[in-house]
Amino acid sequence: MKLLNFTIIKLTICLILGIVLGYFIDVSLPITITVSSFFVLLLFITLVLGKKQFSKNIWFGLISFFGMISIGVLTVNLHNQKNFSNHYASYLSEDLNEFHNITFRVREVLKPGNYYDKYIIDVFKIGDKQASGKSLINIEKDSVLNSLNVDDVYMVRTDFKNLIHPLNPGQFDYKNYLKKKYVYHQLFVQPNLLLKQNTTKTTLFGLANSIRAHINTKLKPYNYKPDELAIINALLLGQRQDISEDVYSSYTNAGAIHILAVSGLHVGIILLILSFILKPLEGFKHGKLVKTILLVLLLWSFAIIAGLSASVTRAVTMFSVVAIGMNLNRPTNIYNTLAISILIILLIKPLFIFDVGFQLSYLAVFSIVTIDPLLYKLWQPKNWLLDKYWHTLTITIAAQFGIIPISLYYFHQFPGLFFLSNLVIIPLLGLVLGLGIIVITLAILNLLPHILASTFGYIIGVMNKFVAWVSQQEAFLFQDIPFNILYVVAFYILIISVFKWIFRKNYTNLIYVLVAICFMQSVYIYTEYSSPEKQFIVFHKSRFSLIGHVNSSKIKYANNFDSTTSATNNIIRDYTIKKHVKSELQNSIAPVYVLNDKNVLIVDSLGVYNIKTFNPDYVVLRQSPKLNLNRLIDSLQPRQIIADGSNYKSYIERWALICKERKLPFHQTSKKGAYIINY
């Protein structure tokens, strides 16, 4: 089947291209509106002149595709509130040093950090001026005050702060992640400074949060364990904030993390259950139409309750199209259905295209509908049970072919026992979801028997224990796999070409396979040659020092970490994965590093620096040395002063002022990130 023969697929590809261009290329909103309007007008003129024979007119097709690209760019700009004059950023000074009276509404509750509760908020007033835009708020944890609820409105007097880029190479870029959600600033607030405002307005997000809270209140009397209740919230309510690190890691390492994200499997089961319940409506006049409307409304109600994440939005959109076609006796092509759902979602949420869940969800579905029929035909057992397990296995393997490259790119690990986890959990998941819906419904009606609640909790507990056991088989878990975007492209090309050749062995497909292999080898060679050869790195780590020295694709590093920090810190791991190098731990941080014609002096808490016949180019201050920096500069005359994260904040501020007066470059790793010397 040639997918590009479907017009809707071509238009969807053009929309995606437009969204990507709109995100990475800064085009003003008036220009995008003008260009899009021009293409729409040109399309209308071409349609009229074509006298209804536009399907054979190449100009109509080209204008349609360029028009869709321009609509993609326009969609990105229209959804970015920063492009409008009332965005809160337009009221802020350039250096963000002013305090403002900020009125905001809580939009989303995020997973809390070690010291702060985190929320996404909608700012709608700065002082007495109406405003718009989203921001991140960090509220210092307080054991007395309760957490904020969605739709709560507060006022606080504070200043906006910029989001921070990752301070070390290879670390997760949280600033870039939030930018794709149109969040550009953050607030740090103490809870006692928040003034709650009276409001009667309720949004869909607030209503969904209230429903979830009511369900959890009804489930509390049944004494579910915290991990069991967290899994119930994840599977049935789409909320994963309360899942503990241990349970989340277990599902990740067992290759079953997709189970915890409400997606097509969950929505498909719910659609079957609802379709069965509403089947009696088909006996009435216009019953099928009423049933279809109810199905779509109920599916979207579930999506709203589940938080409208990328995966659940994809699933509900796609199954809405399926439900409409199924109940109106209209045949649907799965590829068209996928394309239509992508088109609808991206017009409403354009930056979902960068969402990991969105990408994994569609790649998995596309792989299943394309590869699974081919794998399933390899063997068709006559035993019903064996056939079901064989089909589950082929679906699992087909999905993995679609998501392995992108999973390695984002997560850098591969769970070798993914097939075992899925063979056990997926058949069990239908029972868990069905029973979960019954349990929640009866709990809301105050009719839930304790034995049924206990049975449900026991099943969840058994599932958690099985996943934990699989995740402990470390010999089958391949971690810390370096995998860049070029590898992703090369692997997808190889997978597509290999499957084409396996199921249609001819000369042309063999050529495609050989070209794909050559491309893969080229990517490997390029990656090896592009890895850093010689670098000296002063990493940032709060309260500690970490020095790295890269030579011949290996980083030798030294630190003063305690045992707990050594066990939990991932700075070197992230760097080695990002840069495709190996690592080696050294015993201690040396006082001097000679980098060809560049010299680095490390001054620690002892403050010793009087080394005769030695003129360092760089001086690294660590562990808050008590020294006279002016005297050090006069004595050594360095080109650069570097202060790492182990120094007291007051010392760093004093050193920064001295360097500013002396017009000497000063690098503070806590603000500017790791300092890298290439030589």
Secondary structure per residue as TSV (DSSP state, phi and psi in degrees):
chain	resnum	aa	ss	phi	psi
A	1	M	-	360.0	123.6
A	2	K	-	-89.4	107.7
A	3	L	G	-63.9	-34.5
A	4	L	G	-72.2	-1.4
A	5	N	G	-74.6	-16.7
A	6	F	S	-87.0	121.0
A	7	T	H	-60.8	-41.1
A	8	I	H	-62.3	-32.6
A	9	I	H	-69.1	-41.6
A	10	K	H	-61.6	-44.4
A	11	L	H	-64.5	-38.4
A	12	T	H	-65.0	-42.1
A	13	I	H	-60.6	-41.9
A	14	C	H	-64.4	-39.2
A	15	L	H	-62.9	-44.2
A	16	I	H	-60.8	-44.2
A	17	L	H	-59.4	-42.6
A	18	G	H	-63.8	-40.5
A	19	I	H	-63.9	-44.6
A	20	V	H	-62.3	-44.5
A	21	L	H	-63.0	-42.1
A	22	G	H	-64.3	-31.5
A	23	Y	H	-76.7	-43.3
A	24	F	H	-89.6	-19.7
A	25	I	S	-112.4	125.0
A	26	D	-	-80.8	104.0
A	27	V	-	-119.7	131.1
A	28	S	-	-66.6	153.8
A	29	L	H	-61.6	-44.4
A	30	P	H	-59.1	-38.2
A	31	I	H	-66.0	-44.4
A	32	T	H	-65.4	-36.7
A	33	I	H	-64.5	-43.1
A	34	T	H	-63.4	-46.8
A	35	V	H	-64.3	-45.2
A	36	S	H	-63.0	-42.9
A	37	S	H	-62.2	-39.5
A	38	F	H	-60.9	-45.2
A	39	F	H	-68.8	-37.3
A	40	V	H	-63.4	-44.2
A	41	L	H	-63.5	-43.4
A	42	L	H	-63.8	-37.0
A	43	L	H	-64.7	-42.1
A	44	F	H	-64.5	-42.8
A	45	I	H	-63.5	-43.6
A	46	T	H	-63.0	-38.5
A	47	L	H	-64.5	-43.7
A	48	V	H	-66.3	-44.4
A	49	L	H	-68.8	-27.0
A	50	G	T	-74.8	-11.3
A	51	K	T	50.5	52.7
A	52	K	T	65.2	16.3
A	53	Q	-	-117.0	35.3
A	54	F	G	-69.8	-17.6
A	55	S	G	-65.6	-21.7
A	56	K	G	-101.3	2.0
A	57	N	-	-96.6	113.6
A	58	I	H	-64.8	-31.0
A	59	W	H	-67.0	-35.7
A	60	F	H	-62.1	-42.6
A	61	G	H	-64.7	-45.8
A	62	L	H	-63.5	-43.1
A	63	I	H	-65.1	-38.0
A	64	S	H	-61.1	-44.9
A	65	F	H	-67.7	-45.5
A	66	F	H	-66.0	-34.7
A	67	G	H	-63.6	-41.3
A	68	M	H	-67.6	-35.7
A	69	I	H	-62.0	-44.4
A	70	S	H	-65.3	-34.5
A	71	I	H	-66.3	-37.1
A	72	G	H	-60.4	-44.8
A	73	V	H	-63.7	-43.5
A	74	L	H	-62.7	-40.4
A	75	T	H	-61.0	-42.9
A	76	V	H	-59.9	-46.0
A	77	N	H	-68.9	-37.7
A	78	L	H	-66.7	-33.1
A	79	H	H	-82.1	-11.8
A	80	N	-	-89.9	103.7
A	81	Q	G	-64.1	-17.2
A	82	K	G	-65.3	-19.3
A	83	N	G	-78.7	-4.6
A	84	F	S	-107.8	149.7
A	85	S	T	-65.5	-22.5
A	86	N	T	-92.6	10.2
A	87	H	B	-65.1	139.9
A	88	Y	G	-57.6	-26.6
A	89	A	G	-63.2	-25.4
A	90	S	G	-71.6	-13.9
A	91	Y	G	-97.8	-0.1
A	92	L	S	-98.7	148.3
A	93	S	-	-73.9	162.2
A	94	E	T	-65.3	-35.4
A	95	D	T	-93.8	3.4
A	96	L	-	55.9	34.2
A	97	N	-	-99.5	8.8
A	98	E	-	-99.9	144.0
A	99	F	-	-88.7	143.9
A	100	H	E	-133.9	151.5
A	101	N	E	-83.2	110.0
A	102	I	E	-110.3	123.4
A	103	T	E	-106.9	129.6
A	104	F	E	-144.4	160.4
A	105	R	E	-116.6	135.6
A	106	V	E	-71.3	125.1
A	107	R	E	-102.9	-40.5
A	108	E	E	-150.8	138.1
A	109	V	E	-94.6	123.8
A	110	L	-	-100.2	169.6
A	111	K	-	-67.5	127.7
A	112	P	-	-69.4	153.5
A	113	G	-	-90.9	-166.9
A	114	N	S	-71.2	-32.5
A	115	Y	S	-121.1	-13.5
A	116	Y	E	-133.3	145.1
A	117	D	E	-86.9	138.5
A	118	K	E	-118.9	140.1
A	119	Y	E	-142.9	149.6
A	120	I	E	-94.5	129.7
A	121	I	E	-122.6	154.6
A	122	D	E	-101.6	114.7
A	123	V	E	-82.4	124.2
A	124	F	E	-125.9	4.9
A	125	K	E	-158.1	130.6
A	126	I	E	-115.6	109.7
A	127	G	T	65.7	-123.9
A	128	D	T	-105.2	12.9
A	129	K	E	-100.3	134.8
A	130	Q	E	-67.7	140.0
A	131	A	-	-143.8	173.1
A	132	S	B	-146.2	169.5
A	133	G	-	119.3	155.0
A	134	K	E	-103.0	151.4
A	135	S	E	-146.9	164.2
A	136	L	E	-98.9	134.2
A	137	I	E	-120.4	132.3
A	138	N	E	-111.0	115.7
A	139	I	E	-109.3	122.6
A	140	E	E	-55.4	133.8
A	141	K	-	-65.1	138.9
A	142	D	-	-139.7	125.8
A	143	S	S	-72.2	-17.7
A	144	V	S	-89.2	-47.2
A	145	L	S	-81.4	142.6
A	146	N	-	-76.8	161.4
A	147	S	-	-72.7	161.1
A	148	L	-	-77.5	152.0
A	149	N	-	-109.0	152.7
A	150	V	T	-59.7	136.3
A	151	D	T	83.9	-6.3
A	152	D	-	-64.3	139.9
A	153	V	E	-112.7	130.7
A	154	Y	E	-133.3	159.3
A	155	M	E	-124.0	141.2
A	156	V	E	-147.1	147.3
A	157	R	E	-103.8	112.4
A	158	T	E	-162.2	-175.9
A	159	D	-	-116.7	151.0
A	160	F	-	-78.6	147.5
A	161	K	E	-127.3	149.0
A	162	N	E	-68.8	147.6
A	163	L	-	-70.7	150.4
A	164	I	-	-102.6	132.6
A	165	H	-	-67.1	159.4
A	166	P	-	-58.7	137.0
A	167	L	S	-85.3	-10.4
A	168	N	S	-132.2	145.0
A	169	P	T	-63.0	134.1
A	170	G	T	95.1	-11.3
A	171	Q	S	-76.6	159.4
A	172	F	-	-62.8	131.0
A	173	D	-	-91.2	89.8
A	174	Y	H	-69.1	-31.2
A	175	K	H	-63.2	-45.7
A	176	N	H	-66.3	-36.3
A	177	Y	H	-61.1	-45.2
A	178	L	H	-72.6	-29.9
A	179	K	H	-60.1	-35.6
A	180	K	T	-73.3	-4.3
A	181	K	T	-110.8	15.0
A	182	Y	T	61.5	34.5
A	183	V	E	-110.6	124.3
A	184	Y	E	-121.0	-15.9
A	185	H	E	-137.6	171.7
A	186	Q	E	-141.2	158.4
A	187	L	E	-121.3	144.9
A	188	F	E	-118.3	120.7
A	189	V	E	-136.5	142.2
A	190	Q	-	-86.4	140.1
A	191	P	G	-61.2	-28.4
A	192	N	G	-72.8	-11.4
A	193	L	G	-88.9	-8.0
A	194	L	-	-80.4	128.7
A	195	L	E	-109.7	113.1
A	196	K	E	-74.7	136.5
A	197	Q	E	-105.6	146.5
A	198	N	-	-75.7	131.2
A	199	T	-	-151.5	147.1
A	200	T	-	-113.7	-3.2
A	201	K	-	-75.0	134.3
A	202	T	-	-125.3	127.2
A	203	T	-	-94.6	171.4
A	204	L	H	-60.4	-38.2
A	205	F	H	-65.2	-39.2
A	206	G	H	-67.8	-40.6
A	207	L	H	-62.6	-43.8
A	208	A	H	-62.1	-41.1
A	209	N	H	-64.8	-38.5
A	210	S	H	-64.6	-40.2
A	211	I	H	-64.0	-44.7
A	212	R	H	-62.4	-41.9
A	213	A	H	-64.3	-40.0
A	214	H	H	-64.1	-41.8
A	215	I	H	-62.4	-44.7
A	216	N	H	-64.6	-36.6
A	217	T	H	-62.5	-40.4
A	218	K	H	-69.7	-27.3
A	219	L	H	-85.5	-19.3
A	220	K	G	-59.6	-39.5
A	221	P	G	-62.3	-12.7
A	222	Y	G	-93.5	9.6
A	223	N	-	53.1	46.3
A	224	Y	-	-69.7	144.3
A	225	K	-	-67.8	153.3
A	226	P	H	-53.8	-42.3
A	227	D	H	-68.1	-35.2
A	228	E	H	-67.2	-44.8
A	229	L	H	-65.6	-36.1
A	230	A	H	-64.5	-39.3
A	231	I	H	-69.6	-37.8
A	232	I	H	-60.8	-43.8
A	233	N	H	-63.7	-37.2
A	234	A	H	-71.2	-46.8
A	235	L	H	-71.1	-40.1
A	236	L	H	-109.4	-21.1
A	237	L	H	-119.9	-0.3
A	238	G	-	70.1	18.3
A	239	Q	-	-112.7	119.0
A	240	R	-	-112.5	7.6
A	241	Q	T	-62.7	-30.6
A	242	D	T	-91.7	1.2
A	243	I	-	-71.9	128.9
A	244	S	-	-68.7	158.9
A	245	E	H	-60.2	-38.6
A	246	D	H	-64.5	-46.4
A	247	V	H	-66.7	-42.8
A	248	Y	H	-62.0	-43.0
A	249	S	H	-64.1	-37.3
A	250	S	H	-62.3	-46.6
A	251	Y	H	-66.2	-36.9
A	252	T	H	-65.0	-49.3
A	253	N	H	-70.4	-22.1
A	254	A	T	-89.1	-2.3
A	255	G	T	74.0	26.6
A	256	A	-	-122.7	19.2
A	257	I	G	-64.6	-26.8
A	258	H	G	-65.2	-20.6
A	259	I	G	-63.2	-32.8
A	260	L	G	-82.9	-7.8
A	261	A	S	-102.1	120.7
A	262	V	-	-59.9	119.4
A	263	S	-	-144.9	-156.4
A	264	G	H	-60.3	-38.2
A	265	L	H	-61.7	-46.5
A	266	H	H	-64.9	-48.0
A	267	V	H	-67.1	-36.7
A	268	G	H	-61.1	-44.0
A	269	I	H	-64.4	-42.6
A	270	I	H	-64.1	-38.9
A	271	L	H	-62.1	-42.6
A	272	L	H	-62.8	-42.2
A	273	I	H	-64.6	-47.1
A	274	L	H	-65.4	-39.2
A	275	S	H	-62.7	-38.2
A	276	F	H	-67.5	-42.7
A	277	I	H	-65.2	-39.0
A	278	L	T	-89.6	2.8
A	279	K	G	-58.1	-36.9
A	280	P	G	-57.3	-23.3
A	281	L	G	-64.2	-22.9
A	282	E	G	-65.1	-18.8
A	283	G	G	-76.5	-13.8
A	284	F	S	-94.8	163.6
A	285	K	T	-65.0	134.8
A	286	H	T	58.5	22.1
A	287	G	H	-63.1	-40.2
A	288	K	H	-64.5	-38.9
A	289	L	H	-65.7	-43.8
A	290	V	H	-63.2	-42.0
A	291	K	H	-62.4	-42.9
A	292	T	H	-62.4	-45.4
A	293	I	H	-61.7	-44.3
A	294	L	H	-64.2	-41.5
A	295	L	H	-59.7	-47.2
A	296	V	H	-64.8	-42.7
A	297	L	H	-63.2	-42.8
A	298	L	H	-67.7	-39.0
A	299	L	H	-62.8	-43.2
A	300	W	H	-72.9	-29.8
A	301	S	H	-63.3	-42.2
A	302	F	H	-63.3	-41.0
A	303	A	H	-62.1	-41.0
A	304	I	H	-65.7	-44.1
A	305	I	H	-61.6	-36.4
A	306	A	T	-79.2	1.7
A	307	G	T	95.1	3.6
A	308	L	-	52.5	42.2
A	309	S	-	-68.1	167.7
A	310	A	H	-60.1	-42.6
A	311	S	H	-69.3	-42.4
A	312	V	H	-72.2	-34.8
A	313	T	H	-63.3	-43.7
A	314	R	H	-59.4	-48.6
A	315	A	H	-64.5	-45.9
A	316	V	H	-68.2	-38.7
A	317	T	H	-62.1	-46.9
A	318	M	H	-65.0	-44.4
A	319	F	H	-73.0	-22.9
A	320	S	H	-64.9	-43.9
A	321	V	H	-62.3	-42.9
A	322	V	H	-62.3	-44.6
A	323	A	H	-62.6	-40.8
A	324	I	H	-64.0	-46.3
A	325	G	H	-65.4	-39.6
A	326	M	H	-67.5	-41.5
A	327	N	H	-87.5	-13.7
A	328	L	T	-105.1	11.8
A	329	N	T	55.5	38.3
A	330	R	-	-106.0	122.1
A	331	P	-	-66.0	139.0
A	332	T	-	-122.7	137.6
A	333	N	-	-90.3	130.8
A	334	I	H	-61.6	-36.9
A	335	Y	H	-69.2	-39.0
A	336	N	H	-63.1	-41.2
A	337	T	H	-61.1	-44.8
A	338	L	H	-61.0	-45.2
A	339	A	H	-64.4	-42.2
A	340	I	H	-62.8	-43.2
A	341	S	H	-64.5	-40.4
A	342	I	H	-62.0	-45.7
A	343	L	H	-59.4	-47.6
A	344	I	H	-64.0	-46.9
A	345	I	H	-63.6	-45.1
A	346	L	H	-71.5	-25.6
A	347	L	H	-68.8	-30.4
A	348	I	H	-90.9	-40.8
A	349	K	S	-130.3	78.6
A	350	P	G	-61.0	-35.5
A	351	L	G	-81.2	4.0
A	352	F	G	-60.9	-21.3
A	353	I	G	-61.1	-24.2
A	354	F	G	-95.2	-2.0
A	355	D	-	-76.4	129.8
A	356	V	H	-61.1	-43.4
A	357	G	H	-61.9	-40.2
A	358	F	H	-62.0	-47.5
A	359	Q	H	-63.5	-48.3
A	360	L	H	-63.5	-39.5
A	361	S	H	-61.7	-50.5
A	362	Y	H	-71.3	-37.4
A	363	L	H	-64.4	-39.1
A	364	A	H	-65.0	-46.3
A	365	V	H	-64.4	-44.8
A	366	F	H	-60.9	-41.6
A	367	S	H	-66.2	-39.9
A	368	I	H	-63.5	-47.9
A	369	V	H	-71.9	-20.3
A	370	T	H	-93.4	-46.5
A	371	I	H	-93.6	-35.6
A	372	D	H	-56.4	-45.3
A	373	P	H	-58.1	-34.4
A	374	L	H	-70.1	-41.2
A	375	L	H	-70.7	-39.2
A	376	Y	H	-64.3	-31.5
A	377	K	T	-70.6	-16.5
A	378	L	T	-63.5	-30.4
A	379	W	-	-156.0	128.8
A	380	Q	-	-126.8	87.3
A	381	P	-	-64.0	148.6
A	382	K	S	-82.3	-27.5
A	383	N	S	-67.7	130.8
A	384	W	H	-61.6	-48.3
A	385	L	H	-64.6	-43.8
A	386	L	H	-63.3	-38.6
A	387	D	H	-63.3	-40.6
A	388	K	H	-65.0	-42.7
A	389	Y	H	-69.3	-36.4
A	390	W	H	-63.4	-41.3
A	391	H	H	-68.5	-38.0
A	392	T	H	-60.7	-41.7
A	393	L	H	-64.7	-43.9
A	394	T	H	-66.4	-37.0
A	395	I	H	-63.6	-44.5
A	396	T	H	-61.9	-45.4
A	397	I	H	-66.6	-42.1
A	398	A	H	-60.1	-43.4
A	399	A	H	-62.7	-39.9
A	400	Q	H	-63.3	-38.4
A	401	F	H	-59.1	-33.3
A	402	G	H	-78.6	-30.7
A	403	I	H	-109.8	-11.2
A	404	I	H	-57.3	-51.5
A	405	P	H	-59.0	-46.6
A	406	I	H	-71.5	-31.1
A	407	S	H	-67.1	-41.9
A	408	L	H	-64.2	-35.2
A	409	Y	H	-66.5	-42.0
A	410	Y	H	-86.4	-38.5
A	411	F	H	-113.6	-16.9
A	412	H	-	58.1	34.7
A	413	Q	-	-151.1	156.0
A	414	F	E	-135.1	115.0
A	415	P	E	-80.4	110.1
A	416	G	T	-66.3	-22.0
A	417	L	T	-100.4	26.2
A	418	F	H	-57.8	-37.2
A	419	F	H	-66.6	-35.1
A	420	L	H	-67.8	-45.6
A	421	S	H	-58.3	-45.9
A	422	N	H	-72.3	-34.5
A	423	L	H	-64.2	-29.8
A	424	V	H	-89.5	-45.1
A	425	I	H	-79.3	-41.0
A	426	I	H	-61.2	-45.8
A	427	P	H	-62.4	-32.5
A	428	L	H	-74.8	-26.5
A	429	L	H	-64.3	-37.1
A	430	G	H	-58.3	-44.1
A	431	L	H	-64.0	-44.2
A	432	V	H	-62.2	-45.7
A	433	L	H	-66.9	-46.0
A	434	G	H	-60.2	-47.2
A	435	L	H	-66.7	-36.0
A	436	G	H	-64.0	-40.2
A	437	I	H	-63.2	-41.9
A	438	I	H	-64.0	-45.0
A	439	V	H	-61.0	-46.7
A	440	I	H	-65.6	-43.1
A	441	T	H	-61.1	-46.9
A	442	L	H	-67.6	-34.9
A	443	A	H	-65.1	-40.9
A	444	I	H	-63.3	-35.8
A	445	L	T	-86.0	3.6
A	446	N	T	59.3	34.1
A	447	L	-	-119.9	12.4
A	448	L	-	-79.7	116.3
A	449	P	-	-69.5	144.1
A	450	H	H	-62.9	-34.0
A	451	I	H	-66.4	-36.8
A	452	L	H	-69.7	-41.3
A	453	A	H	-62.9	-41.7
A	454	S	H	-66.8	-40.0
A	455	T	H	-61.8	-42.8
A	456	F	H	-63.6	-44.6
A	457	G	H	-62.6	-37.8
A	458	Y	H	-64.3	-42.0
A	459	I	H	-62.7	-43.3
A	460	I	H	-61.8	-42.8
A	461	G	H	-62.8	-42.5
A	462	V	H	-63.1	-41.6
A	463	M	H	-62.1	-42.5
A	464	N	H	-63.6	-40.9
A	465	K	H	-67.1	-39.7
A	466	F	H	-63.8	-44.9
A	467	V	H	-62.3	-41.1
A	468	A	H	-62.2	-39.5
A	469	W	H	-64.9	-43.9
A	470	V	H	-62.3	-42.3
A	471	S	H	-66.5	-22.0
A	472	Q	T	-81.4	-6.7
A	473	Q	-	-82.5	75.4
A	474	E	G	-65.0	-21.2
A	475	A	G	-64.9	-22.2
A	476	F	G	-102.8	7.6
A	477	L	E	-109.1	114.5
A	478	F	E	-101.1	113.5
A	479	Q	-	-115.2	168.9
A	480	D	-	55.2	47.5
A	481	I	-	-91.3	114.8
A	482	P	-	-68.0	130.0
A	483	F	-	-156.6	108.2
A	484	N	-	-98.2	-179.6
A	485	I	H	-66.7	-29.8
A	486	L	H	-65.9	-38.5
A	487	Y	H	-63.0	-38.3
A	488	V	H	-59.3	-50.2
A	489	V	H	-61.4	-45.7
A	490	A	H	-63.0	-41.2
A	491	F	H	-67.9	-40.4
A	492	Y	H	-65.3	-40.3
A	493	I	H	-61.7	-42.5
A	494	L	H	-65.6	-44.6
A	495	I	H	-60.6	-46.6
A	496	I	H	-63.0	-45.8
A	497	S	H	-68.3	-38.7
A	498	V	H	-64.2	-44.3
A	499	F	H	-67.6	-36.1
A	500	K	H	-62.0	-40.6
A	501	W	H	-73.3	-39.2
A	502	I	H	-61.2	-42.4
A	503	F	H	-99.1	-2.3
A	504	R	S	-151.5	83.9
A	505	K	-	-80.2	104.2
A	506	N	-	-143.8	174.7
A	507	Y	H	-63.9	-41.9
A	508	T	H	-62.3	-45.9
A	509	N	H	-67.3	-31.9
A	510	L	H	-65.6	-39.2
A	511	I	H	-61.2	-42.3
A	512	Y	H	-58.7	-43.2
A	513	V	H	-62.3	-45.9
A	514	L	H	-64.0	-40.7
A	515	V	H	-64.0	-40.9
A	516	A	H	-62.8	-41.2
A	517	I	H	-63.8	-43.4
A	518	C	H	-61.6	-40.6
A	519	F	H	-64.7	-41.0
A	520	M	H	-61.0	-43.9
A	521	Q	H	-63.6	-39.4
A	522	S	H	-62.8	-41.4
A	523	V	H	-63.1	-41.8
A	524	Y	H	-62.5	-45.9
A	525	I	H	-63.8	-44.0
A	526	Y	H	-61.4	-43.3
A	527	T	H	-63.1	-42.0
A	528	E	H	-64.2	-41.4
A	529	Y	H	-77.4	-21.7
A	530	S	H	-90.4	-6.3
A	531	S	S	-68.4	146.6
A	532	P	-	-61.9	135.7
A	533	E	S	-89.2	-52.8
A	534	K	E	-136.5	115.1
A	535	Q	E	-144.1	146.7
A	536	F	E	-119.4	126.1
A	537	I	E	-127.3	126.4
A	538	V	E	-98.9	100.7
A	539	F	E	-75.1	160.9
A	540	H	E	-101.0	126.4
A	541	K	E	-145.5	117.4
A	542	S	T	-56.9	129.4
A	543	R	T	72.7	0.1
A	544	F	E	-137.4	170.3
A	545	S	E	-117.1	141.1
A	546	L	E	-144.3	116.1
A	547	I	E	-116.0	133.9
A	548	G	E	-124.7	143.0
A	549	H	E	-132.2	108.9
A	550	V	E	-93.9	130.1
A	551	N	E	-152.3	127.2
A	552	S	S	55.8	49.7
A	553	S	S	58.7	32.1
A	554	K	E	-140.9	133.8
A	555	I	E	-103.6	121.0
A	556	K	E	-99.0	123.6
A	557	Y	E	-128.2	154.4
A	558	A	E	-139.1	150.8
A	559	N	E	-154.1	175.5
A	560	N	-	-120.1	35.1
A	561	F	-	-67.4	149.9
A	562	D	-	-83.1	176.6
A	563	S	H	-64.1	-37.7
A	564	T	H	-67.1	-44.9
A	565	T	H	-65.1	-40.2
A	566	S	H	-60.3	-36.9
A	567	A	H	-75.2	-27.4
A	568	T	H	-108.0	-14.5
A	569	N	-	-79.0	136.9
A	570	N	-	-120.2	16.6
A	571	I	H	-61.4	-49.6
A	572	I	H	-68.5	-38.7
A	573	R	H	-59.0	-46.8
A	574	D	H	-62.0	-39.2
A	575	Y	H	-66.8	-44.2
A	576	T	H	-65.2	-35.9
A	577	I	H	-69.2	-43.2
A	578	K	H	-66.9	-41.0
A	579	K	H	-99.5	-0.8
A	580	H	T	59.5	48.6
A	581	V	-	-125.7	164.8
A	582	K	E	-95.6	168.1
A	583	S	E	-131.5	154.4
A	584	E	E	-147.9	125.4
A	585	L	E	-83.5	132.1
A	586	Q	-	-104.7	165.0
A	587	N	S	-68.8	-46.4
A	588	S	S	-151.2	165.2
A	589	I	-	-78.6	124.2
A	590	A	-	-75.0	151.7
A	591	P	S	-74.9	-24.1
A	592	V	E	-138.0	138.5
A	593	Y	E	-125.8	128.2
A	594	V	E	-105.7	117.7
A	595	L	E	-115.3	80.8
A	596	N	T	56.5	-110.8
A	597	D	T	-95.2	10.0
A	598	K	E	-115.6	138.4
A	599	N	E	-118.9	139.2
A	600	V	E	-121.7	126.3
A	601	L	E	-106.7	129.5
A	602	I	E	-102.7	118.5
A	603	V	E	-108.8	115.9
A	604	D	-	-100.3	-160.6
A	605	S	T	-62.5	-21.9
A	606	L	T	-71.6	-23.8
A	607	G	-	72.4	23.3
A	608	V	-	-85.6	124.8
A	609	Y	-	-146.6	-2.5
A	610	N	-	-78.1	84.5
A	611	I	-	-112.0	114.2
A	612	K	T	-69.5	151.3
A	613	T	T	56.9	28.1
A	614	F	-	-134.8	118.5
A	615	N	-	-117.3	97.8
A	616	P	-	-74.0	143.5
A	617	D	S	-79.6	-32.4
A	618	Y	E	-130.0	139.0
A	619	V	E	-120.1	122.6
A	620	V	E	-103.5	120.6
A	621	L	E	-97.9	126.6
A	622	R	-	-139.3	154.2
A	623	Q	S	59.9	33.6
A	624	S	-	50.5	62.8
A	625	P	-	-67.1	136.8
A	626	K	-	-88.0	95.2
A	627	L	-	-142.1	164.8
A	628	N	-	-92.9	104.4
A	629	L	H	-65.3	-35.1
A	630	N	H	-60.2	-42.7
A	631	R	H	-65.6	-39.9
A	632	L	H	-62.0	-43.5
A	633	I	H	-65.1	-41.7
A	634	D	H	-64.6	-36.4
A	635	S	H	-76.9	-44.4
A	636	L	H	-101.8	-23.3
A	637	Q	-	48.8	57.8
A	638	P	-	-75.2	161.8
A	639	R	S	-85.1	-22.5
A	640	Q	E	-154.1	138.9
A	641	I	E	-110.1	132.9
A	642	I	E	-124.6	129.0
A	643	A	E	-116.6	121.5
A	644	D	-	-90.4	-173.5
A	645	G	T	-76.8	-2.8
A	646	S	T	-86.2	-5.1
A	647	N	S	-89.3	153.6
A	648	Y	-	-65.9	145.2
A	649	K	H	-61.5	-39.9
A	650	S	H	-64.2	-37.1
A	651	Y	H	-64.4	-44.7
A	652	I	H	-61.8	-42.9
A	653	E	H	-61.9	-40.4
A	654	R	H	-66.3	-43.0
A	655	W	H	-63.5	-39.2
A	656	A	H	-62.3	-41.2
A	657	L	H	-64.8	-41.7
A	658	I	H	-62.4	-46.2
A	659	C	H	-64.3	-35.2
A	660	K	H	-65.4	-41.7
A	661	E	H	-66.2	-36.3
A	662	R	T	-85.6	-1.1
A	663	K	T	54.1	43.9
A	664	L	-	-111.9	129.6
A	665	P	-	-56.5	131.7
A	666	F	E	-126.9	129.4
A	667	H	E	-118.6	118.9
A	668	Q	E	-106.4	112.2
A	669	T	H	-64.8	-27.4
A	670	S	H	-69.8	-18.0
A	671	K	H	-108.5	-43.7
A	672	K	H	-100.4	-8.0
A	673	G	-	88.3	-174.1
A	674	A	-	-58.1	145.0
A	675	Y	E	-101.9	125.9
A	676	I	E	-117.2	127.5
A	677	I	E	-111.0	115.6
A	678	N	E	-93.1	134.0
A	679	Y	-	-143.2	360.0
